[in-house]
Amino acid sequence: MRTPVQDYLKKMLDVARPNISGSRASYIPELRDATPDLLGMAICTIDGNIYSAGDDQEMFTIQSISKPFMYALALKDRGLDTVMETVGTEPSGEDFNELSLEGDTNRPMNPMINAGAIAVNQLINGEESTTEDRIALILEFMSDLAGRELEIDHGLCESEFAGADRNLSLAHMLRSYGIINDTAHDAVFSYVQQCSILVNVRDLAVMGATLANGGVQPRTGKQVLKPEICRQVQSVMVSAGMYNGAGQWLFDVGIPAKSGVSGGILGTLPGQLGIATFSPRLDSKGNSVRGVRVFEQLSKDMGLHLMATEPFGGDALREITSDGYTTTIHVQGTLNFSAAEELLWEVLPRELPNERIIVDLTEVRRARVAGSRILLDGITALEESGADVAVYDPHFVLKTHEREDGTDIEIVDNLPVR
């Protein structure tokens, strides 16, 4: 079933599209030569519904967005105590590839910087694992998260490894302190292969939704991770996932996220959904310029910020009643994106008994911009199917009563007598 959500996502891309600032990552030829105007996004709910827009099928290498998932796999494979002996959880306050460690423990500061990610990679499948066996396990795990078999871009991998002097320096430093046991060459080559896994925004949204869903892959139903691991991973994403822009990101957007230098951004909203964007131009901190803009608008419209005081929404449909002439759809709670999306799936597939439909908003406490927009688009969809639809909005909770074409929906002053 096509819902108005896709149209809403297209509008989000239109908000970001005019911004052509930033530049592509220059130190990897394949990233330097990427088409700069590509722009796509996807959302996956914990119910497994995927919505996408723009260049949603464009494949790109996952790069640093692999880091939270590798941290999750290490926690799953080796346990919290072993992982915490190897890498910390504090923001570094330094560049992602800085040659620095914690002063007292010699651990990397967190798993989202390169030193931490190289150390975490070496934990997977045990320190004595061959690179081939480790990468096989990583690919299997990432494929479970995405719900399909993923592959490595070996050409880009070789190109990235050829310019990996900084990461090789990090690996030698880690070896000198006994944090990793493998050779610097093998450690970095394993890490670069992890970063060279190919995904699109739909894959990333599903993978993010798995974290948001307590480790249950929403499309396959497989319990890929334990809930406590997902909580740990998303906690570190909040504080360290957006390079040196993590503090501003938390202030402006307020959700766990991780970016990558190929232009992807992954966000999770615990208990609700995963979000992914892709656009190759990066800002000075290494984050996609357009991707950041999309997330800022989504957070504002959808009420995504973790510090927001409103409920998540959900269970927006209270009941559907009919008096023989009019069907009334009774809506309740907070009408945000998640609630409006669920409402559409409850209502649009049904064969309602009457052509006259009233949407009753008496019990709606608050409506977000995204919830209002999606509800109005849903009303338009009902009208296009032949229904005569009006809204009862006694508390004026909708942000607008205007359709996309500039005309107003019908507002009634009372409900049918039941």
Disulfide bonds with the S-S distance in Angstrom:
none
